């Protein structure tokens, strides 16, 4: 008798992904794709929900400020907790809060006649969840890959995340025009629920244990020392406190207003945001194969194009022109984002990832609530066109100033990052060999959207 034929070979999930992409990395990437599909549409939906309720540009700014103010208030606490507790638990709890707040926002809008204070409150709850989520998520991602593959892993993660943003922004704009913003907010709530379930499945059993700290305040002080002793770190975070503020005001307040008055409504604005997402994919593809030696010099130069969207709205460019500048700025900021994450992975010890990330996020978004809140009054005082040109000019000025910092120009890529628990090394000036005594300490996105990543986001 012949032995039974062997069943056809089916490649395992492990073989369908790169060898360096472990289970946690894959789950984190999948969850980020899901949340970005929902949140990119929801950002547009919240602005048009305010406008459809009879709100003004100032009201749109207030709702946007309500989302970002909790980031400033709770980010540092969130970072300290994420370095003390299992990071995935912090992420799941934050996703649950985001899900509930967005679901309530959707019901409020679908029921009709939402009040400004109600929209601000629910948006603030969503921002609170984000404040605890971001440092934990960035720390979890940074610890999920090895140094040899960090550049490629971060580029692939951001490519997947931002690719989802293309569909989310374009689909969100189209759905808002077709069925209204309430349903888009409901989709975002469902996306948070599904992503939270994926993040609950993260495997932390093999994660290196982190030494117990001396209390929450001691942990915050330790993170502050890591932050302030690195000029490359705090100077770029200061730069992004301005860049994120003016880009956020242009995107959250002026962009929807220009779209309503000059471009034809939410669908063209959603298309422009999708082109930004397409640019980020192009930048991520580039960074899969390009490993610039001077990480921060190349990254900082690529921040200059972030002035282009504000300038394009000020003209204003036709839809195709605005899409073109959004694509260019998306490509450039993705180059910065991957270099920034690679630098953080290289320079910061693993057990301090979340705390340093929290200071990064805190500094980067600290001025965003003020910028979005005053965007309407500034428009009334000087006009929308002048306000947008001012946003573009500020991006150029602060980026040029950061290039004066020696560590930003000189920090170079090393073969491998510091081991977890070892002291972080200062920025390599490019003239020392990698194993030379570094001497005294000399001294990070997301988008989301960006810490310095806030513009490039996680």
C-alpha atoms as one frame of an Amber mdcrd trajectory, in Angstrom:
protein
   0.000   0.000   0.000   1.277   3.392  -0.922   1.685   5.867   1.931  -0.837
   8.689   1.892   0.238  11.704  -0.067   1.664  14.500   2.005  -0.655  17.483
   2.335   0.314  20.449   0.173   2.834  22.686   1.826   1.416  25.897   3.183
   3.852  28.619   4.167   3.449  29.697   7.756   2.747  33.265   8.740   6.331
  33.414   9.973   7.613  32.630   6.467   5.305  35.155   4.820   7.042  37.994
   6.614  10.714  38.985   6.759  12.843  37.030   9.210  13.445  40.160  11.300
   9.712  40.965  11.569   8.682  39.159  14.735   5.186  38.591  16.083   5.061
  41.811  18.095   6.294  43.903  15.186   3.661  42.363  12.901   0.834  42.922
  15.396   1.926  46.510  16.016   2.040  47.200  12.288  -1.382  45.640  11.661
  -2.971  47.579  14.510  -1.419  50.834  13.309  -2.854  50.255   9.820  -6.340
  49.757  11.255  -6.287  52.842  13.483  -4.884  55.027  10.716  -7.660  53.952
   8.339 -10.163  55.263  10.872  -8.403  58.251  12.395  -7.400  60.021   9.169
 -11.014  60.191   8.111 -12.130  61.100  11.640  -9.831  64.141  11.771 -11.572
  65.554   8.694 -14.963  64.455  10.040 -14.569  66.311  13.337 -13.793  69.583
  11.544 -16.786  69.274   9.217 -19.026  68.181  12.086 -18.307  71.534  13.724
 -18.915  73.434  10.473 -22.162  71.574   9.734 -23.381  72.380  13.237 -23.021
  76.073  12.382 -19.599  76.573  13.922 -16.986  79.020  12.697 -13.279  78.642
  11.981 -12.600  79.627  15.584 -14.878  76.806  16.770 -12.977  74.315  14.602
  -9.792  75.549  16.274 -11.275  75.120  19.745 -12.247  71.515  19.057  -8.782
  70.803  17.657  -7.230  72.432  20.735  -9.413  70.285  22.998  -7.870  67.210
  21.379  -4.280  68.329  21.875  -4.458  70.005  25.302  -4.612  66.630  27.141
  -1.480  65.602  25.262   0.381  68.434  26.953  -1.132  67.647  30.354  -0.727
  63.855  30.454   2.113  62.857  28.105   4.875  62.855  30.721   2.798  60.780
  33.134   1.946  58.418  30.292   5.619  57.988  29.420   6.608  57.246  33.014
   3.794  54.714  33.409   4.751  52.989  30.152   8.309  52.439  31.432   6.964
  51.049  34.750   4.018  48.918  33.543   3.668  46.448  30.660   3.429  48.780
  27.685   0.786  46.756  25.874  -1.643  47.162  28.790  -1.299  50.932  28.636
  -1.910  50.803  24.880  -5.049  48.651  25.187  -6.530  50.843  27.928  -5.881
  53.949  25.841  -7.515  52.335  22.785 -10.591  51.505  24.881 -10.938  55.146
  25.938 -10.507  56.289  22.338 -13.169  53.826  21.183 -15.728  54.969  23.749
 -15.124  58.691  23.182 -15.310  58.443  19.382 -18.451  56.279  19.560 -20.121
  58.880  21.789 -19.016  61.650  19.399 -20.546  59.708  16.489 -23.868  59.244
  18.313 -23.914  62.930  19.213 -23.405  64.011  15.584 -25.841  61.452  14.142
 -28.509  62.481  16.651 -28.261  66.067  15.377 -27.598  69.485  16.935 -24.306
  68.741  18.736 -23.167  71.509  21.061 -19.659  72.920  20.895 -18.869  72.068
  24.530 -19.977  68.462  23.995 -17.718  68.048  20.965 -14.820  69.617  22.860
 -15.328  67.289  25.850 -15.448  64.106  23.781 -12.487  65.195  21.686 -10.557
  65.910  24.888 -11.245  62.359  26.110  -9.864  61.012  22.836  -6.783  63.209
  23.276  -6.303  61.877  26.805  -6.210  58.334  25.481  -3.656  59.402  22.878
  -1.461  60.972  25.580  -1.083  57.627  27.331  -0.940  55.611  24.122   1.815
  57.392  22.199   4.806  56.919  24.557   3.856  53.290  25.214   3.408  52.565
  21.513   6.698  54.146  20.515   8.569  52.327  23.271   6.957  49.034  22.252
   7.840  49.540  18.594  11.438  50.564  19.296  11.962  47.451  21.441  10.404
  45.092  18.850  13.275  45.179  16.325  17.032  44.686  16.407  19.538  47.393
  15.608  20.718  45.800  12.374  17.237  45.965  10.863  15.956  49.120  12.554
  16.073  51.418   9.522  14.217  48.960   7.285  11.725  48.006  10.018  10.810
  51.593  10.823  10.493  52.435   7.126   8.190  49.454   6.501   6.104  50.244
   9.594   5.650  53.839   8.559   4.938  52.852   4.960   2.130  50.539   6.092
   0.789  53.089   8.571   0.834  55.988   6.143  -0.492  53.853   3.309  -3.549
  53.277   5.452  -3.728  57.044   5.886  -4.138  57.448   2.127  -7.230  55.285
   2.087  -8.527  56.736   5.338  -8.238  60.363   4.233  -9.615  59.837   0.726
 -12.408  57.526   1.858 -13.196  59.749   4.840 -13.539  62.842   2.672 -15.780
  60.995   0.221 -17.952  59.486   2.983 -18.367  62.845   4.701 -19.630  64.321
   1.434 -21.948  61.343   0.823 -23.391  60.406   4.225 -22.041  62.940   6.722
 -19.284  63.026   9.355 -21.117  61.030  12.036 -20.663  57.677  10.295 -16.971
  58.333   9.730 -16.557  58.898  13.475 -18.398  55.604  14.102 -15.951  53.779
  11.817 -13.065  55.284  13.789 -14.546  53.946  17.048 -14.773  50.444  15.544
 -11.174  50.693  14.320  -9.954  51.498  17.845 -11.813  48.451  19.196 -10.255
  46.089  16.649  -6.757  47.558  17.055  -7.024  47.259  20.830  -7.826  43.548
  20.470  -4.699  43.041  18.356  -2.526  44.922  20.834  -3.901  42.808  23.692
  -2.311  39.800  21.944   1.223  41.243  22.069   3.768  38.849  23.573   5.702
  40.495  26.389   6.979  37.256  27.933  10.397  37.576  26.281  10.715  41.319
  26.775  13.762  42.220  28.842  12.800  43.196  32.367  13.167  46.836  33.258
  14.753  47.697  36.616  12.301  49.103  39.173  12.410  52.856  39.500  12.344
  54.996  42.591   8.839  56.329  42.033   6.987  58.296  39.412   8.770  61.590
  40.076  12.174  59.880  40.099  11.359  58.255  36.768  10.356  61.615  35.311
  13.620  63.186  36.537  15.610  60.341  35.021  13.863  60.825  31.704  14.519
  64.574  31.887  18.256  63.954  32.362  18.268  61.719  29.279  16.489  64.483
  27.382  18.389  67.612  28.430  21.891  66.173  28.072  21.475  65.662  24.330
  21.499  68.937  22.343  20.407  67.134  19.167  17.323  65.882  20.981  16.046
  68.987  22.739  16.900  71.326  19.859  14.877  69.310  17.355  12.012  68.957
  19.827  12.002  72.761  20.256  11.987  73.092  16.473   9.003  70.785  16.212
   7.115  72.604  18.951   6.821  75.390  16.366   6.578  73.212  13.252   3.832
  70.972  14.652   1.918  73.999  15.944   1.809  75.911  12.661   1.343  72.816
  10.475  -1.416  71.640  12.803  -3.184  74.995  12.655  -2.948  75.026   8.860
  -4.209  71.457   8.525  -6.903  71.425  11.202  -8.303  74.946  10.803  -7.248
  76.749   7.624  -7.217  73.710   5.329 -10.910  72.807   5.797 -11.869  76.500
   5.454  -9.926  76.923   2.197 -11.423  73.648   0.966 -14.938  74.869   1.746
 -14.490  78.325   0.229 -12.123  77.751  -2.702 -11.670  74.040  -3.488 -15.191
  72.624  -3.477 -15.653  71.012  -0.082 -14.305  68.090   1.976 -13.610  65.644
  -0.888 -10.779  67.728  -2.500  -9.241  68.321   0.925  -9.390  64.604   1.645
  -7.674  63.995  -1.707  -4.909  66.470  -0.817  -4.343  64.726   2.524  -4.278
  61.398   0.707  -1.539  62.756  -1.565   0.451  63.643   1.541   0.019  60.019
   2.587   1.161  58.858  -0.856   4.271  60.986  -0.414   5.010  59.335   2.911
   4.852  55.943   1.210   7.315  57.137  -1.415   9.606  58.386   1.357   9.344
  55.085   3.226  10.183  53.106   0.086  13.233  55.315  -0.363  14.310  54.731
   3.229  14.012  50.955   2.827  17.187  51.102   0.721  18.835  54.401   1.699
  20.774  54.644   4.947  22.227  58.149   5.138  25.284  58.387   7.351  24.432
  61.761   8.894  20.984  60.871  10.169  19.814  64.193  11.583  21.440  66.466
   9.018  19.581  64.721   6.206  16.389  64.530   8.258  16.394  68.191   9.247
  16.955  69.407   5.695  13.874  67.405   4.771  11.721  69.437   7.187  11.906
  72.547   4.972   9.270  71.226   2.509   6.693  71.213   5.326   6.332  74.924
   4.553   4.909  74.114   1.107   1.323  73.101   2.056   0.731  76.334   4.013
   2.127  78.332   1.101  -0.045  76.360  -1.322  -3.175  77.111   0.719  -2.200
  80.787   0.907  -2.022  81.230  -2.888  -4.345  79.185  -3.099  -3.177  76.573
  -5.565  -5.720  74.577  -7.572  -6.466  71.094  -6.278  -3.828  69.412  -8.481
  -1.140  71.893  -7.350  -2.029  71.458  -3.685  -1.887  67.677  -4.141   1.590
  68.010  -5.674   3.054  70.028  -2.799   1.392  67.733  -0.271   3.066  64.752
  -1.980   6.498  66.424  -1.864   6.135  67.398   1.799   4.938  63.884   2.686
   7.983  62.316   1.030  10.366  64.684   2.777   8.894  64.342   6.269   9.002
  60.557   5.972  12.743  60.721   5.369  12.985  62.765   8.561  10.702  60.382
  10.452  12.655  57.216   9.694  15.980  58.907  10.473  14.532  60.252  13.720
  13.274  56.865  14.891  16.583  55.248  13.930  18.444  57.893  15.931  16.237
  57.339  18.990  16.710  53.574  18.705  20.480  54.048  18.422  21.001  56.637
  21.161  18.427  55.936  23.901  18.524  52.888  26.273  15.528  50.548  25.872
  14.272  50.904  29.445  13.963  54.671  28.935  12.334  54.659  25.475   8.866
  55.650  26.661   9.988  58.400  29.031  12.239  60.044  26.454   9.506  59.593
  23.852   7.096  61.343  26.240   9.404  64.367  26.562   9.747  64.317  22.789
   5.968  64.267  22.287   5.398  66.790  25.086   7.782  69.331  23.612   6.584
  68.746  20.075   2.885  69.268  20.797   3.148  71.778  23.641   2.236  74.741
  21.449  -0.351  72.943  19.309  -3.409  73.639  21.514  -2.559  77.353  21.590
  -1.927  77.456  17.836  -5.209  75.792  16.931  -7.154  77.863  19.460  -5.796
  81.205  18.180  -5.883  80.266  14.492  -9.382  81.689  14.114  -8.661  84.991
  15.902  -5.391  85.370  13.956  -7.305  84.901  10.723  -9.755  87.599  11.789
  -6.914  89.966  12.699  -4.561  89.601   9.719  -6.509  87.590   7.176  -6.287
  83.932   6.201  -3.676  84.467   3.490  -1.266  86.332   5.775  -1.750  83.746
   8.510  -0.865  80.914   6.117   2.237  82.720   4.800   3.270  83.237   8.431
   2.953  79.480   9.056   5.225  78.746   6.081   7.819  81.322   7.164   8.019
  79.961  10.718   8.748  76.433   9.440  11.660  77.738   7.372  13.126  79.934
  10.128  13.138  77.379  12.959  14.452  74.609  10.709  17.340  76.781   9.565
  18.116  77.576  13.218  18.381  73.887  14.157  21.066  73.362  11.520  23.308
  75.634  13.630  23.484  72.944  16.364  26.734  70.947  15.872  25.300  67.608
  17.034  22.462  67.845  14.514  24.990  68.218  11.695  27.467  65.630  12.999
  25.530  62.735  14.532  26.270  59.627  12.469  24.855  56.171  12.058  26.608
  53.446  14.072  26.608  49.704  13.330  24.433  48.853  16.329  22.541  50.679
  19.122  23.440  50.616  22.828  22.420  47.500  24.726  19.326  47.796  26.929
  20.387  49.042  30.308  23.661  50.485  29.123  24.266  54.219  29.243  23.368
  55.995  26.020  26.295  57.332  24.085  26.538  60.896  22.928  26.175  61.975
  19.359  29.076  60.820  17.240  30.755  63.822  15.681  31.850  61.702  12.763
  35.580  61.872  13.548  35.645  59.243  16.320  35.648  55.519  15.644  32.528
  53.773  16.914  34.351  52.153  19.826  36.268  55.224  20.973  35.720  56.699
  24.427  32.892  59.176  23.863  33.754  61.373  26.806  31.062  63.431  28.588
  27.485  63.223  27.335  26.911  65.727  24.567  23.855  64.784  23.435  12.505
  62.337  18.533   7.635  61.432  14.619   4.346  60.787  14.058   2.585  61.517
  12.733   1.118  60.055  14.185   1.678  63.346  12.908   5.139  62.576  14.501
   7.063  63.617  18.163   9.546  65.490  16.601   7.788  62.439  15.449   4.489
  64.181  15.923   4.687  65.513  12.424   5.641  62.094  11.241   3.631  60.129
  13.761   3.589  56.626  15.276
